[in-house]
Amino acid sequence: MYLAKFLLLKMGFCDTNNIILLKPSQFMSPGIGLMKRRLPTEKEAVPLAISGIIQKYGVSAGSVKTLETKYDDDGGDWYVALGFGEKRAIVKMDSVQGTITEIKEI
């Protein structure tokens, strides 16, 4: 017990009267439902998906067409199906991080 109090005092989490000064933000992180999403709507998700296709396949932006978009409520991911030339691809993106996690050609 004394070691725990000593460590809390040393780390600045309590004062000399042993009053713990922890704030919820110091030891908890919000769940996915409480975090602000960087890709909240389809309007933000589609351009990121198109840029990923342009980088990976070297096609022009005008040749990429959006076929379908879907948001997964459970995982917080966007799925965007894109067509370019004779190829089609599904781009999976993390809505919280705002990053492409997978590009799968179908």
C-alpha positions as CSV (number, residue, x, y, z in Angstrom):
1,M,0.0,0.0,0.0
2,Y,2.8,2.4,0.9
3,L,4.7,1.6,-2.3
4,A,1.6,2.4,-4.4
5,K,1.1,5.7,-2.6
6,F,4.8,6.5,-3.0
7,L,4.7,5.8,-6.7
8,L,1.6,7.9,-7.2
9,L,3.2,10.7,-5.3
10,K,6.5,10.4,-7.3
11,M,4.6,10.3,-10.6
12,G,2.6,13.4,-9.7
13,F,-0.8,11.7,-9.4
14,C,-1.4,12.6,-5.8
15,D,-0.3,15.4,-3.4
16,T,1.4,15.1,0.0
17,N,-1.9,14.6,1.7
18,N,-2.4,11.4,-0.3
19,I,-5.3,12.9,-2.3
20,I,-5.4,11.2,-5.7
21,L,-5.4,13.7,-8.5
22,L,-6.3,11.4,-11.4
23,K,-8.6,12.7,-14.1
24,P,-10.6,10.3,-16.2
25,S,-8.7,11.4,-19.3
26,Q,-5.4,10.3,-17.8
27,F,-6.3,6.6,-17.7
28,M,-9.3,6.2,-20.0
29,S,-9.7,6.6,-23.7
30,P,-13.0,7.0,-25.3
31,G,-14.7,4.2,-27.3
32,I,-15.1,4.4,-31.0
33,G,-18.6,5.8,-30.5
34,L,-17.3,8.8,-28.6
35,M,-14.3,9.5,-30.8
36,K,-14.6,12.2,-33.5
37,R,-14.4,10.6,-36.9
38,R,-12.1,12.0,-39.6
39,L,-14.4,10.5,-42.2
40,P,-17.8,11.2,-40.9
41,T,-19.7,11.1,-44.2
42,E,-19.6,9.6,-47.7
43,K,-18.5,13.0,-49.0
44,E,-15.1,12.7,-47.1
45,A,-14.6,9.0,-47.7
46,V,-15.0,8.8,-51.5
47,P,-12.1,11.3,-52.4
48,L,-9.7,9.4,-50.1
49,A,-10.7,6.1,-51.7
50,I,-10.1,7.6,-55.2
51,S,-6.7,9.0,-54.2
52,G,-5.7,5.5,-53.0
53,I,-6.7,4.0,-56.3
54,I,-4.8,6.7,-58.2
55,Q,-1.7,6.0,-56.1
56,K,-1.8,2.3,-56.3
57,Y,-2.8,1.8,-60.0
58,G,-1.6,5.0,-61.6
59,V,-4.9,5.9,-63.3
60,S,-6.3,9.3,-63.9
61,A,-9.0,10.8,-61.5
62,G,-11.5,11.2,-64.4
63,S,-11.5,7.5,-65.2
64,V,-12.4,6.4,-61.6
65,K,-16.1,5.9,-61.0
66,T,-17.8,5.3,-57.6
67,L,-20.0,2.2,-57.8
68,E,-21.2,1.8,-54.2
69,T,-20.4,3.0,-50.7
70,K,-21.2,1.4,-47.4
71,Y,-20.6,2.3,-43.8
72,D,-20.1,-0.5,-41.2
73,D,-21.6,0.8,-37.9
74,D,-20.0,-2.0,-35.8
75,G,-16.4,-1.5,-37.0
76,G,-16.5,2.1,-37.9
77,D,-15.2,1.4,-41.4
78,W,-16.1,2.8,-44.8
79,Y,-16.2,0.5,-47.9
80,V,-16.1,2.2,-51.2
81,A,-16.4,0.2,-54.5
82,L,-14.7,1.9,-57.4
83,G,-14.5,1.1,-61.1
84,F,-11.6,2.2,-63.4
85,G,-11.0,0.9,-66.9
86,E,-11.9,-2.8,-66.9
87,K,-11.0,-3.2,-63.2
88,R,-12.9,-2.9,-60.0
89,A,-11.7,-2.5,-56.4
90,I,-13.0,-2.2,-52.9
91,V,-11.3,0.3,-50.7
92,K,-11.7,-0.2,-46.9
93,M,-11.0,2.8,-44.7
94,D,-11.0,3.5,-41.0
95,S,-13.4,6.3,-40.3
96,V,-11.7,7.3,-37.0
97,Q,-8.1,7.4,-38.2
98,G,-9.0,8.6,-41.7
99,T,-6.7,6.1,-43.4
100,I,-7.0,3.4,-46.0
101,T,-6.6,0.0,-44.4
102,E,-7.0,-2.3,-47.4
103,I,-7.5,-2.1,-51.2
104,K,-8.8,-5.3,-52.7
105,E,-9.2,-5.8,-56.5
106,I,-12.2,-7.8,-57.5
